[in-house]
Amino acid sequence: MERRCIAECRLEDTGFNYTMSLIQGKYRMYILYALMEFGVVRFNELKKYIGTITFKTLSATLKVLEADGLIHREEYPQVPPKVEYSLTERGRSLIPILDEMCEWGDQNRLPGEGRA
């Protein structure tokens, strides 16, 4: 790999920065992980699975992920309303990255260490 001078580069011009702009945020990765693991998931199932997220934050985060083209929202015309979320093709392209993060966590978790 060629050595580059940091003074001549900008983080905002990197693919890393673009990827981070899509997945950073307190709950985005949790939502993407849940959809990767469980496929099609309803709003209340996501809320229960994540646990610490508020309804307002979950709703806002889902809207951002949908606007970014990472998740699909399917609304069914019934009473009460039924809405399901799943990964789009673009969202599924993140699965290898999520898998690697899971693998790294499994291999590097210290004995007795649980959740963060």
TILO-519392 format. One record per residue (C-alpha): residue number from 1; y, z, x. Coordinates in steps of 0.02 Angstrom, whole numbers, plus 50000, padded with zeros to 5 digits. Layout:
residues N
[r NUM, [Y, Z, X]]
...
//
This chain:
residues 116
[r 1, [50000, 50000, 50000]]
[r 2, [50169, 49949, 50067]]
[r 3, [50291, 50090, 50109]]
[r 4, [50453, 50077, 50014]]
[r 5, [50619, 50165, 50037]]
[r 6, [50660, 50285, 49896]]
[r 7, [50846, 50250, 49919]]
[r 8, [50816, 50071, 49862]]
[r 9, [50713, 50114, 49708]]
[r 10, [50743, 50191, 49538]]
[r 11, [50613, 50286, 49436]]
[r 12, [50679, 50209, 49275]]
[r 13, [50622, 50037, 49335]]
[r 14, [50439, 50088, 49353]]
[r 15, [50291, 50065, 49238]]
[r 16, [50259, 50250, 49260]]
[r 17, [50427, 50291, 49182]]
[r 18, [50395, 50174, 49036]]
[r 19, [50224, 50250, 49003]]
[r 20, [50296, 50426, 49011]]
[r 21, [50433, 50379, 48889]]
[r 22, [50297, 50338, 48761]]
[r 23, [50183, 50488, 48787]]
[r 24, [50296, 50630, 48844]]
[r 25, [50342, 50762, 48720]]
[r 26, [50261, 50924, 48672]]
[r 27, [50136, 50853, 48547]]
[r 28, [50119, 50665, 48573]]
[r 29, [49970, 50679, 48690]]
[r 30, [49885, 50803, 48575]]
[r 31, [49900, 50683, 48429]]
[r 32, [49839, 50535, 48533]]
[r 33, [49693, 50639, 48596]]
[r 34, [49646, 50692, 48419]]
[r 35, [49648, 50512, 48358]]
[r 36, [49547, 50458, 48510]]
[r 37, [49415, 50591, 48477]]
[r 38, [49405, 50583, 48287]]
[r 39, [49461, 50406, 48241]]
[r 40, [49545, 50408, 48071]]
[r 41, [49630, 50574, 48034]]
[r 42, [49735, 50638, 47889]]
[r 43, [49901, 50729, 47911]]
[r 44, [49838, 50902, 47862]]
[r 45, [49685, 50882, 47975]]
[r 46, [49801, 50847, 48123]]
[r 47, [49908, 50997, 48077]]
[r 48, [49757, 51111, 48069]]
[r 49, [49679, 51041, 48228]]
[r 50, [49837, 51061, 48333]]
[r 51, [49879, 51227, 48254]]
[r 52, [50046, 51268, 48337]]
[r 53, [50141, 51117, 48270]]
[r 54, [50256, 51130, 48119]]
[r 55, [50246, 51007, 47975]]
[r 56, [50419, 50942, 48017]]
[r 57, [50377, 50915, 48201]]
[r 58, [50211, 50832, 48160]]
[r 59, [50294, 50715, 48038]]
[r 60, [50432, 50669, 48161]]
[r 61, [50310, 50644, 48305]]
[r 62, [50197, 50534, 48200]]
[r 63, [50346, 50426, 48152]]
[r 64, [50394, 50403, 48335]]
[r 65, [50216, 50358, 48386]]
[r 66, [50207, 50234, 48243]]
[r 67, [50375, 50157, 48291]]
[r 68, [50312, 50140, 48470]]
[r 69, [50160, 50046, 48406]]
[r 70, [50033, 50175, 48465]]
[r 71, [49969, 50233, 48296]]
[r 72, [49942, 50155, 48125]]
[r 73, [49988, 50243, 47963]]
[r 74, [49888, 50195, 47809]]
[r 75, [49955, 50258, 47643]]
[r 76, [49846, 50251, 47487]]
[r 77, [49932, 50239, 47316]]
[r 78, [49857, 50389, 47229]]
[r 79, [49904, 50562, 47168]]
[r 80, [49910, 50668, 47271]]
[r 81, [49962, 50547, 47409]]
[r 82, [49833, 50509, 47542]]
[r 83, [49891, 50457, 47715]]
[r 84, [49778, 50422, 47864]]
[r 85, [49822, 50393, 48046]]
[r 86, [49727, 50298, 48179]]
[r 87, [49759, 50220, 48349]]
[r 88, [49822, 50042, 48356]]
[r 89, [49753, 49921, 48485]]
[r 90, [49900, 49969, 48595]]
[r 91, [49860, 50154, 48569]]
[r 92, [49675, 50124, 48608]]
[r 93, [49728, 50048, 48774]]
[r 94, [49778, 50226, 48825]]
[r 95, [49599, 50290, 48802]]
[r 96, [49548, 50263, 48984]]
[r 97, [49699, 50367, 49038]]
[r 98, [49658, 50505, 48913]]
[r 99, [49475, 50502, 48966]]
[r 100, [49525, 50523, 49148]]
[r 101, [49638, 50669, 49103]]
[r 102, [49494, 50752, 49010]]
[r 103, [49377, 50722, 49156]]
[r 104, [49502, 50793, 49280]]
[r 105, [49525, 50948, 49171]]
[r 106, [49337, 50974, 49157]]
[r 107, [49315, 50958, 49346]]
[r 108, [49465, 51062, 49399]]
[r 109, [49467, 51205, 49275]]
[r 110, [49454, 51368, 49369]]
[r 111, [49315, 51490, 49321]]
[r 112, [49370, 51600, 49177]]
[r 113, [49520, 51491, 49145]]
[r 114, [49540, 51443, 48964]]
[r 115, [49688, 51368, 48877]]
[r 116, [49863, 51353, 48943]]
//
